[in-house]
Amino acid sequence: MGLFDLLNKDKRDERARSKNVQRALNKYAQSVDRMKALEALADDASDECLYGLLRRFGMIYDKSIDDEQEKEWVFETLCAKGHAALPAVKRYLLSADSVSWPLRLLDRIAAGKDEELAVIEEVLARHEPGYERDPTKKIQLLGHVGRIKHAKSPSLVVPYLKDMDEGVRFAAVEASLRLKDEAAAREPLLTLFVSDEEESLRIRIAMAEGLAEVGWLVQGFRPGVEKKLPDGFSLDREGHIKRKRSPQ
């Protein structure tokens, strides 16, 4: 086969991949036709085709049962590809607006928590604390990191306690308390708790409930905590937040 033939073959393959991606993402096509395109992308298994499979997570089909089944098929197919799918998963995580499916996938194919968190850290670096028109991705990332028991996890979560979006701050509070790293999270959480700028009652209630559960002292913040404690909570003599008992 000569160079001209090889170039023509490459162009034909590229066109075929492009058509299969288009068919796989066509919400107006029949599910059976989309599945044929998805299977073709999986059989090809190039990085571009694996990325095309991942893009199916970002498309919503009107028939919810078919939509979920197709996404589950893509998920299991990419899991079966193993570590070979990581470059495409990382690329999709960096570009997508919603990342719940690829985060589940990353958890399955990464070579350990160090690699998983390294990828997430790179994604978070593009979504630093501050204003963002759509905070969905931040919230999903923080929720995921909050379930990874690793020494590095708290340092990725805590900065988002200062985010401008209430939903992001709430996710950061939940993740910080779930990770239970007192050295990393106690002071930032209490700083937020006593802040006059924090106007969200649900955030204060979540912090009060979480701090009561983990049993961290409010040492250094007691006057401010007493002032901001939501109804139903109190401070004991030592400085632990307690939930008040309901009257019998």
N, C-alpha and C positions, 0 to 999 in steps of 0.2 A: 504493500500500500504506500503510495507516494505522499508527499507533503500536502499536495492539493486535496487528496482524498481524506487525509487526516483532519485538515481544517474544515472540510465540508461535514465530516462526521461530528466534529466538536460543535459546529453550528447547529446541526440537526439535534444533537443531544441537548444543547442549551434551549432550543425552541421547545423540545418535548418537556423538559423540566418546567419551563415557564408556563406552558399550557396546563400541565398537571397542577401546578400551584394555583393557577386561576380557577380551574375546575374545583379544586379542594376548598377554595374559599368562596365559591359562588353560593350564596344563601338561597338563591332561587332555583337551584338545581335539585334534582331528586337525590335522596340520601344514597341510593345505590350508585349513582354516577359519581358522587363525591367520594364514596368509599373506594371506587376503582382508582381514582386519582391519588388518594391517600396511600393506597397499597403500592402504586407505582413509585411514589416518592420514597416509601420505606424500602422498596427493593433496590432503588438506585443508591440510597444511603450516602450520597455525597453531602458535604456540609450544607450546601445550598438547599438540597432536598430536605434534610433534617430541619433546617430553619423554616422551610415551607410547611412542614408538618407542625412545627411549633406555632406558626401563625394561625393554625386552625383554632387554637385556644382563644384568640382574640375575636373570632367571628361567632355571632349568636344566630342559631337557626330557629325559626319560628316554632317548629315542632320540638318541644323541650325534651321529650324522651329520646328522639333521634339525636338531638344536639348533645345530650349527656353521653349517650352510647358512643358517638363518634369521638368525643373528647377522651373518654375512658380508653378507647381503642388506641388513640394516638399516644396517650400516657403510657400504657403498657408496652406498646411497640417501641417507644423511645427508651423506656426502662430496659428493655431487652438489648438495646444497642450498647448499654453500659457507658463506660467512660468515653467512648468514641463520640457520644452525643454532647459532651460537655462544651466544646467550642460553640456549637449552635445554641445551646441553652444559655450560655453566658451572653452571647450576642442578643438573644431575644430578651433576656432580663434587662439588658441595658436600653433596649429600644421600646419595649412594650409599656402600655399605660396601666395594665392590670397584670399581676404576676403570681396569682395564687397557684395556678397549675404548674408553671415552671419552677416555682419554689419547692413544691412537693417533689418534682422530678429531680431537682438539684440535690435534695436530701437523699434520694435513692442512688444517684450515680456518682456523686463526688467521692473522692478517695479520702474519706474521713472528714471530721468537723473542721479541721484546719483549712482544708481546701474549700469547703462549703462557705465558711465565714470569709475567706479571702475574696471569693467571688461577690458575696453580698456587700462586703466593705467597698468594693469597687463600684458597685451599683449605687450604694448610699452616697458615695462621694459626688455623684451627679445630682443628688437630691438632698442637699445640706439643709439644716434647720433654717427656716425662713419662709417667705411667701411662695406658694405654688398654687396655680389655678385649680388643679385637681390633686388633692393630697392622697388619693386612693392608694397609689403605689407605696408611698411612705408608710401608710398604716399597715399594709400587707407585709412589708419588709420587717417592720418592728414587731408585728405579731409573730412572725416566723422566728426571728432572732430570739425573742423571749422564750421560745421553747427549746433553744439549743443550750444545754448546760455545758458551758465552756468558759474559761477564764477571760476570754476576749469579748464575750457577748455583752456584758454591762457597759463597756466603753463605747460600743456601737449604739447603744440605746439611750444612755443618759443625756447626751447633747440635745435630743429631741424633746426633752422636758421644757425647752425654751422656744419651741417652734411657735409660729404665729397661729397655726390652725388648732382649734380646740380638740378636734378628733385625733390629730397627730399626738398632741400632748397626752390625751387620754390613753392612747395606745402605748406611749412611752412609759406612762405610769404603770399600766398593767404589766408590761414586759419587765420593767425594773423590779417590781415587787415579786413577780414570778421567779426571777433569777435569784433573788434573795442574797445579793452580794452587798452586805451592809457597808463595807468600806467604800465601795464605789457609788452606792445609791442613796444612803441615808441622808447625807447633808443636802444633795441636790433636790431630793424629794421634799424635805422639810423647808428648804428655801422657797420652793414653789408653793408649798402649803400656806406659808405665812405671808406670801406676796399679796399686796393690795391690787396688783395688776391682774391676778388670776380671779376671774369672775365666774368660773364654771363651778356650780354646786356639785355636779356629778363627778368632777375631777376630785374635789375635796372629799366627797363621800368615798370614792374609790381609794384614795390615799388613806383615809381614816380606817377603812375596813382592812386594807392591806397592812398598814403599820400595826394595827391591833393584832392581826394574825401572826406577823413575823416577830412581834415583840420588841422592836427597836425603841430605845429611849429617845425622847425628844430633847435631850440635854442640849442647852445652848439656844433653844428655840421655844422654850416653854411659854413665855408671855404671849408670843404671837400665835402659837398653837391654841392656847386657851381662848384667845379672841376669835379664832377662825373655826373652831370645832363645830361641825354640823350637829344638828339636833340628833339625839340618840347615842352620843359618844361623850366620854369624860376622860380626865387624866387621873391616874392614881398618884399616890404620894411619890413613888419612885420616878415617875415620868413616862409611864406606858399609857398609850391610848387604849381605852377599854370601851366596848359597846355596853350601853346601859341595859340592865335587865328590865324586861317588861313587867309592869306591876301585876301581881297575881290576882 
